């Protein structure tokens, strides 16, 4: 069963749903806050990607932020977010007092652990996990893979189905035959793909958190990523191979190091597993519950 996408009408529906409340606190984990609320409310803002990347925004989205999200943040008892980087951007954008925006972090599902089945397609592969949006830097990743020695030793596998833009870029860089697509994956199947991979290839330009980094580390998979935005907070110092996401040659050199250096992969696996202990949904739930209690008391 699929998850319903948020709609621009959600705030209106939410406003009607909460109109009869007279006690307690209302919480929504998404960008769908009520337009009015008779009790204190709290909502979560994961990032400001649609305000930071013009290629991933539209006039309607920017208007939604300006007319719905921004005013709701100023009315909310608390705004929750997932990283210090995201918190800083939210404070700058909203002008809220610092105490009104709290970091609760993120966790990983129980399926993401080092023990379990491994995807074994009969070849080595790097794994890219997530949407292929502009900020994910897929074009440079494909160019780097094409320029690397590792293209002869490992394939590049994307989660999700093939799309015309990625296929066209792979063809343009001469690596279409070495690029694969895993299709839609359950958490259990995704964990198997993490465990079977040489490394996660995640040269993103912008992340509010970067959940694939946490998932890969929890599975014992080495991580190649960037030092952009919230990624250093999530990866932690020395737990991932960090490249310059704007330089194709830097990404290519990182792929080659991971393909050729078994000792490095072992080191990153061990350090990543230690780092993964920081990603607990129980801890996130406790922080959210504490924020809600304080919001209710304020009301």
N, C-alpha and C positions, 0 to 999 in steps of 0.2 A: 504494500500500500504506500503510495507516494505522500509526501508532505505538501500540504497546500502552501503556495507562495503567498507572501504578504500582499495585500491590496491597498491602494490609496484610500479605499473606503473603510479600512479597518478601524482607524481612529473614531469615525462616526459610529460604527457598530459597537465599539468598545465603550464609547460615551453613553450610548443607550443602555448597554448591559450593566454599567456601574451606577446608573442614575439613582437606583433605589437603595444604594448602600448608605448606612448610617453609622457604622462602626467598623473598626479594623483598618487594614491598609491594602491597597491594590498594587499588584506587581505584574509586569509583563516583561519577558526577557528579550523583546524585540523592539523594532523601530515603529511600533504601533501604539503610542500612548493615547490616552483619552484626551479629547478637546476640553472637557470639563470633568471634574471628579469631586464628589462630595466628601471623600475621605482622602487622607494622604496617599500619594501614589509614588511608585518607584519604577523606573524602567532602565533598560540596559542599552548602551551604545557601544558597539564593538569597535568601530573605527569611523573615519570620515572619508572613506575611499571615494565616494561620489562627489565630494567637494575638492579632492586633491588630484584626481585624474580625469581630465576633461573627456578622454576617450571612453570613459566608463560612466559618464553622466549624461543627462538630458536636461533641457529647460524645466521639464515637469519634475524631475527628481530634485533639482536645485530649489524649485519653488516649494516642494514638499518639506525639505529641510528648513527653509526660511519661514514657512507659514505654519508648519506643524511641529517639527522636531525641536527647533530652537525655542519657541515659546513654551513647549511642554517641558523642556529641560529647566527653564526658569521657574516653572510652576511646581516642578516635582520636589518631593521631600528629599530625595536622593537620586543621583544618576550613577549607575554602576557601569564599570568598564573592565577590560581584561588585561591592561598593561599600563605601565607608567607613561609610555609613549602616547598611547591613545588618550590617557587622562590629560596629558599636557595639551594635546590638540583640542580636546573638548573644552578645557578651561579657557584656552585662547579664543575659541570660536564663540562660546556662550558668555564669557565674562563672569561666570559663576564664582562664588567664594570657594576656595580650595576644599573646604570641609564638605561641600555638597556633592563632590564627585569622588567615588570610592573605587578602588581596584579590588576585584574579587577573583581575578585570574580565570584559568580554564583547567579542565581535566581531560583525561582520556578514558575511553570505555574499557571495560574489563577484557574485551577481546584482544586488546593490544598488549601482548606480553611476549617474552622471548621464546617460551616453550610452545610447541604446537606445530602443525603442518606447515611446510614451506612450499611455495609455488615453485615447481621444477619443470619448466618448459623445454629443457634440454639445451639451453644456452644461457650465458650470463647476461644480465641486464641492469641498467640503471632505471629507477622508477621515478616518474613525475606524478604527484598526486594533487588533484584540485582542478578548479576551473582554468580554462585557457584564456583568461582575461588579459588585457594589455599589461597590467601591473605584474603579472606572473612571469613575464620576460621569456616567453616561449620562443620567440623569433631568435633571440640571442642564444638561448640554450641549443636550438637546432644548429645554428651557425657554429657554435663551439663544438658540438658533438661532431659535426662534419669535419672540423679542422683538427680534431684530436686523433691520437694514435689509437685510443680505446674503441673507436668505431669498428675496428677490425677484431676486437676481443669481446665486445658487449653490445647488445642492442639497447635502444632507448624506448621504454614502454610508458605510455600515458594511461592513466585511469580514464574511464569514460569511453564513449564511442568516437570513431574517427569523424573529423569535421573538415570541411573544404579548406579552410584557412591553414590549418596545421598540415594537412596533406600537401597543399600547394607549397608551403614553406619547405617541407621536407624534400619535395621533388626539386625545388629550386636549389637546395643545398646538396643535392645528390645523395640523400640518405633515405629515400622513401622506403627502400627494401629493408632497411635496418630499424625502422620505426614501427612500433606495434601499439595496439590499443586494447586495454583489458576489459573494456565495457563497464557497465554498472556493477558495483561490487557491494556485497554486504560487509559489515564490519569484520566478520570472521574471514571472508575471502580477501579483504584488503590486508588484514594482518598477515595472511599467508603470502601475499605479494610483497609486503615489506620484508618478511623474514627471508624470502628467496632472493632479494635484490642485493647486488653489490653495494648499492648506496641509494639513498634518496637524493635526487637532483632537484634542488629547490632554490634557484637563483633569483628569488623574488625582489621586486623593487619597492614593495610596500606591503606591510602586514600589520594589522592591529594586534595579532598574537602569533599566528603561524601554527595552527594545530597539526599539520602533517609533520612538522619537526618533532613535536612531542610524541605523536603516535609512532614515528619511526624509531625514536630513541627507546620508547617503551618496548618495542619489538626487538631491540638489539641491532638495529640497522644503522650503519654509518650515515652521516648527514653532510651533504655539501650544500652550503647556503651562503647568504650575503650578510653584510653588517648593516642593512637598511632598516630604518624605522624601529619596530618592536622586536625584530628578529634576535638581536643580541641578548635581550632580556629572556627570551624563551630558550634559546640555545644554551646560554650561559658561556662563560669564558673557557675556551679550550676543549669544548665538547663536540664541536663540529669543525669541518674544514671550511674556512671562510674565504670567499672569492669576491672580486670586484664585479658586481652584476652588470656594470656598464661596459666592461671590457671582455670581448669574446675570447681573447687569448687567455685571460685569467680563468674563465670558466673552463676552457679546454684543458688548461694545465691542471686544474682541480680534478677533472674527470680522469685524466691520465694518472695522476697520483693515486687516486682511489682504485683504479683498475690494476695498477702495477705494484702497489705497496701493501702486502698482506698485513704487515706489522702495524701500519697506520690504521687499517680497517679494524684490527683487533683492539687497538688503543681507543679508537672512537666508539666502538661497540661498548667497551667497558665503561668509558666515561659517560656515554649516552644513557646507559642503563642506570647509572647512579643519578644522573640528572633527572631521569624520568620519575624518580620518587617525589619530585616537587609537584607533579601534575595529578592532583587528587580531586575528583568530583565531590568527595565527602568534605574536603576542606573548602571548596567553593561553596557548597551548600551551607556550611556553617557561617561563612562570611556573609552570604546573602541573607540568611535568617537573622543575623545580628543587625544588619543594615535595616531590615524590615522592622525589627523590634524598636530600633531607635527612631525610625520614621513614624511609626504609630505613636510613640510617646510624644514626639514633637507635635503631632496633630491633636 
